[in-house]
Structure formats: structure tokens, C-alpha cells
Amino acid sequence: MAVLTHVNNDVVRIKNDVDSVSAAVTLTAADSGKWYELAASAGVTVTLPAVESGLHFRFVVANAFDTSNYIIDSAEGDNIDGILVVNGASVAASGEDQINFVASAESVGDFIDIWSDGSKWYVWGIGNSAGSITATDPS
């Protein structure tokens, strides 16, 4: 029988840090655990740090944006896997480089959670409208 050790961190459970993204940014491991509001009218690229076990981020559409997509980009590329539920349909991400919040298809409240096991990123999220969140491998 396996022995599990559980460590509580009550400070983390009290509240999450929330930041707003309005310009291109490269996150670091120190940013892990934060919720990011996508709030600018023009989307930008958010680059994830190198994969590291336990890193976790949440991105939430906070305002409609209509001129360009918000792109969540893996620094290493080809290492995002998971499932997005978009307009009630499952959209698989398998070996992707980017998760995109698509301008003019997004709804306030669309979100993704993305976390790392040290070798890849795992994503899940929900988008209200068809095509609102996509997973792509542009390279």
C-alpha cells in the first residue's frame, strides 16, 4: 500500500493572486498559482515558463477583445496536451504549441487551467461559443 503525504498550505487556500494581462509577457516559475485576467481589447502573447513539476496558471477572459487573439504559448513547443470543452464539444490538444482565445468568438468567463508535471503542460478549459478557444501547432 502506498503512503501518501499531504502538506496543507492554508495561505494558498485563502485566495489566489490575480493579475491582468494587457501586454506581451513571459511568465516565470514564481508566477505559478496566479489567475490572469485577459482584459485588453487587443490580444497579446503570454509565454509560459519552461515546464517544471507543479507549475499552474489560470487564464480567464475578463473583457471582450475584438482586434486579435490572446495566445498562451509554450516556451518549448509541442508539449501541450488536454481537453477543452468549446460550445459543448470536446476539443483535444495533443502535442500543441499554443492555446488561443479567439477574438470576436470569446465570452467573458471563458477560461483555461494549465499545469505541468515537469515534462509537458496539461490543459483543460471551457469556452462558451464555437471556436472561442483553439489548440494549435503553428510551427
C-alpha positions in Angstrom: 0.0 0.0 0.0 1.3 3.4 -1.0 1.8 6.0 1.7 0.6 9.5 0.7 2.0 12.6 2.3 -0.3 15.6 2.2 1.0 19.1 3.0 -1.5 21.9 3.6 -0.7 25.5 2.8 -3.5 27.5 4.3 -2.2 30.7 2.9 -2.5 29.4 -0.6 -6.1 28.2 0.1 -7.2 31.6 1.4 -7.1 33.3 -2.0 -5.3 33.3 -5.4 -3.3 36.2 -6.7 -4.9 37.8 -9.7 -3.1 39.8 -12.4 -4.3 41.4 -15.6 -2.6 40.8 -18.9 -2.6 43.7 -21.3 0.9 43.4 -22.9 3.0 40.5 -24.1 4.7 38.8 -21.2 6.9 35.8 -20.4 5.8 34.2 -17.1 8.3 32.7 -14.6 8.0 29.8 -12.2 7.5 32.5 -9.4 4.2 33.4 -11.2 2.8 29.9 -10.7 -0.6 29.8 -8.9 -1.8 33.1 -10.3 -5.0 33.8 -12.1 -4.6 36.0 -15.1 -7.4 38.2 -16.4 -7.3 38.7 -20.2 -8.7 42.2 -20.2 -7.2 44.3 -23.0 -9.2 45.0 -26.2 -6.2 43.6 -28.3 -4.9 40.2 -27.5 -1.2 39.5 -26.8 1.0 36.5 -26.4 1.7 35.1 -23.0 4.7 32.8 -23.0 4.7 30.0 -20.3 8.0 29.3 -18.4 9.9 26.1 -19.1 8.0 23.0 -17.8 8.5 22.3 -14.2 6.6 19.9 -12.0 3.8 21.7 -10.1 3.6 24.9 -12.1 0.0 26.0 -12.6 -1.8 29.0 -14.2 -5.4 30.0 -14.9 -6.3 32.4 -17.7 -9.8 34.0 -17.8 -11.5 36.2 -20.4 -12.4 39.3 -18.3 -13.4 41.7 -21.1 -14.3 41.2 -24.8 -11.4 41.7 -27.2 -12.0 42.2 -30.8 -8.9 43.0 -32.7 -6.6 40.0 -32.1 -6.3 36.7 -30.2 -4.8 36.1 -26.8 -2.2 33.3 -27.3 -0.9 31.2 -24.5 2.4 29.8 -25.8 4.7 27.0 -24.6 8.3 28.1 -24.5 9.4 24.6 -25.6 6.6 23.9 -28.1 4.8 20.7 -29.0 4.1 19.8 -25.3 0.6 20.9 -24.5 -2.0 18.1 -24.1 -5.5 18.0 -22.7 -9.2 18.7 -23.4 -11.1 21.9 -24.0 -14.9 22.0 -23.9 -15.9 24.5 -26.5 -19.6 25.2 -27.1 -20.3 21.8 -25.6 -17.9 19.8 -27.8 -14.6 18.3 -26.7 -11.6 19.7 -28.5 -8.4 17.7 -28.0 -5.0 19.3 -27.6 -2.2 16.8 -28.4 1.4 17.9 -28.8 0.3 21.6 -29.4 2.4 24.8 -29.1 -0.4 27.2 -28.3 -3.8 27.7 -26.8 -5.7 30.6 -28.4 -8.6 32.7 -27.1 -10.1 33.8 -30.4 -11.1 37.4 -30.8 -14.8 38.0 -31.5 -15.6 34.4 -30.5 -14.7 34.8 -26.8 -17.1 35.2 -24.0 -16.4 36.8 -20.6 -15.7 33.9 -18.3 -14.1 31.5 -20.9 -11.0 30.1 -19.2 -8.2 27.5 -19.2 -6.2 26.0 -16.5 -2.8 24.7 -17.4 -0.3 22.9 -15.3 2.9 20.9 -15.7 4.2 17.6 -14.5 7.8 18.5 -15.4 7.7 17.1 -18.9 4.7 18.7 -20.5 1.8 21.0 -20.0 -1.8 19.7 -19.4 -4.7 22.0 -20.2 -8.4 22.0 -19.6 -10.9 24.8 -20.1 -14.3 25.9 -21.2 -15.3 28.2 -24.0 -18.9 29.3 -24.5 -19.0 29.9 -28.3 -17.9 27.7 -31.2 -14.3 28.4 -32.0 -13.7 30.5 -28.9 -10.7 28.5 -27.7 -8.4 26.6 -30.0 -5.3 24.5 -29.6 -2.7 24.9 -32.4 0.8 23.9 -33.5 1.8 26.7 -35.9 5.4 25.6 -36.3 
